[in-house]
Amino acid sequence: MYVCMCHAVTEDQVKRAIDEGANTPRQIAKGCKAGTDCGSCVRRIQALLGEHGARPCPTARLAARLGLADPEAPAAPAPAPVRPLRAA
C-alpha cells in the first residue's frame, strides 16, 4: 500500500526505514522523500512510527499535556441548524 503518492513510497519502505533507525518523519523523508511534497502522508508516517515504538509527534504530546482533544478521535456531531422565524 502506498503511503506517499507523490514519491511512490510504500508502507513497507517506511517500515524498513523505521527498522533501520529512523524515528521521526524528517528522518523518513531524508531516506525516501515521503512527506516532502504535498504533506498528506505525514500523519500516516507518524502513525507508523508510533506503531513501531517511536516517540509521538510534538503536536500530539503538546495536545495531551494541555488536555486537548485527540485530533484522531471522532468529532462530536454538529448541532442541528437553526431555522429562521417566520413573520406572522
C-alpha positions in Angstrom: 0.0 0.0 0.0 1.3 3.4 -0.9 1.9 5.9 1.9 3.2 8.7 -0.3 1.7 9.0 -3.7 3.9 12.0 -4.7 7.1 9.9 -4.5 5.6 6.4 -4.8 6.7 5.3 -1.3 5.1 2.2 0.1 4.3 1.3 3.7 6.9 -1.4 3.5 9.6 1.1 2.6 8.6 3.4 5.5 8.6 0.4 7.9 12.1 -0.6 6.6 13.4 2.9 7.3 12.0 2.7 10.8 13.7 -0.7 11.3 16.9 0.9 10.1 16.7 3.5 12.8 14.5 6.4 11.5 12.3 7.7 14.4 10.9 11.0 13.0 9.0 11.9 9.9 12.0 14.1 8.9 14.4 11.1 9.1 12.0 9.1 7.0 11.9 11.9 4.4 15.7 12.0 4.2 15.7 8.4 3.0 12.8 8.3 0.6 11.3 11.8 0.3 8.0 10.7 1.7 6.3 13.7 3.2 8.3 16.3 1.4 5.8 17.3 -1.3 2.1 17.8 -0.5 2.4 16.5 3.1 -0.8 14.5 3.1 1.2 11.3 4.1 2.8 12.8 7.2 0.0 11.7 9.5 0.3 8.1 8.3 4.0 8.2 8.6 3.6 9.4 12.2 1.1 6.6 12.9 3.6 4.0 11.5 6.3 5.5 13.7 4.0 5.2 16.7 3.1 1.7 15.9 6.8 0.8 15.9 7.6 2.4 19.2 9.0 5.8 18.0 8.1 8.8 20.0 4.9 10.6 19.2 5.0 13.8 17.2 5.5 17.0 19.3 2.0 18.3 18.4 0.4 15.1 19.9 2.5 15.4 23.1 1.6 19.1 23.5 -2.1 18.4 22.9 -2.0 15.7 25.5 -0.2 17.9 28.0 -2.7 20.7 27.5 -5.6 18.3 27.9 -6.9 19.0 24.4 -9.0 16.5 22.4 -7.2 13.9 20.4 -7.2 15.0 16.8 -7.7 11.4 15.7 -10.8 11.0 17.8 -14.2 11.2 16.1 -15.7 14.7 16.3 -18.9 15.4 18.2 -22.0 15.6 16.0 -22.7 19.1 14.7 -25.7 20.9 16.3 -28.9 21.0 14.3 -29.2 24.1 12.1 -31.4 26.9 13.5 -34.4 27.7 11.4 -35.3 31.4 10.9 -38.5 32.6 12.5 -41.4 33.3 10.1 -43.0 36.6 10.2 -46.7 36.3 11.2 
